[in-house]
Amino acid sequence: MTSDLHAWITTSNAFEGYRVSRNIGVVRGITVRSRSIFGQVGAGFQSMFGGNISLYTELAERSRQEAYEIMVQHASQVGANAVIAMRYDATEIAPGITEVLAYGTAVVIERIP
């Protein structure tokens, strides 16, 4: 069911042509990541030249993807077939250590006849 759930995750509050038949509640995925010393040195070199710091971009993307996958697993475990109002949040909890949170409302949706 988890793989099917990926198609039914949205940042909006509904899916056109569907109705929420059951609101299960908030689901979330949390990951905490730190930059390695090698990543910090490499990103430091990149920052000297300006522009996109690809090492940090890749770390951010991996962190968001991991948090997203954990949220999808949580939604599946509680019996949801969709997640609405999905969002990301990030907080630096210590220097160089960031918490990334993916969250939304787990629901059961049905096609409107």
N, C-alpha and C positions, 0 to 999 in steps of 0.2 A: 504494500500500500504506500510505502514511503515514496517510491519513484513516481507513482501517480499523483501524489500530493504536490510535487514540484510545480505542476501545471496549474494548481489552484491556490497560489499564493499571490496576494496583491497588496499594494499600498492603499488602495481605495477601500471603501467601506462595504462594497457589494460587488457581485458579478452580474452583469447584465443577463437577464433571462433566467436567473436563479434567485431563490429566496433562502434566507437562513431559517432552517427548521429547528436548530438547537444551537445555543451559544454555550460553549464549553468553558471558555475563560482564557486567560492569558497563558501563552506558552512562550518559552524563551530558550535561547542558547547563549551560553557565556563561554568565552575563552580569554585567557590572560596570556599575553605575549611579551617577550623582551627582545631587544635587539642584541645580536651577538657582537662581540668586540670586532670581528671581521666586518660585519655589516655596518657598524658605526664608523670604522676607518674608511671603508669604501664609500659610504654616504658622505662622509666629510670631504673626500676628494671630489665627489660629484657636486657638492654644494659650492665649492670654490669656483666652478664654471657656470653656475646658475642653471635655471631651467628645471625640468622634472628630475627628481631624485628617484631613479627607478628602483633602487634597493628598498627604499621606504614604501614606494608604491606597491611593490610586490608583497612586502610584509603586510601592509594594510589589506590588500586584496585577499591574501591567504587567511588572515584573521577573520575578515568578514565572512568568507566562504565557510570556514570552520564553525563560526557561531551560527550561521544560517543552517548548516546541516544538522547541528545539534537541536535547533529550534524545530526543524522538520521532523526529526526523530521524536521529540517531545509531543508534537501535535499528533503524530501517528499513534503514539502510546496511549494518548487520552481519547482516541477514537474519532478524531476530526478528519474530515475529508477536504478541508480548506482552511486557509488562514487569511484573515482580512486585517486591514490596518497595520500591515507589517512595517517595522521601522528598525533602524540601526542606531546605536549610541556607543560612544567610546569615552573612556575616562582614564586619565593617567593616574595610576594609584601609587606610583613611586617613580622617581626619575628613571626613564627608559623602560618602564613596565606599564603596559596599557591593557585595560579590560575592554573587550569589545562585546557588545550585547546585541543580539538580534531578537526581536520580540513582536508579537502580534496577538490577535484574538483567534483562538481555535474555534471553528464552527463546523456544523454539518449543514451542507447546502443541498437543495433539491431543485431540479429544473422546474420552471413554472410552465404548466401545461398550456 
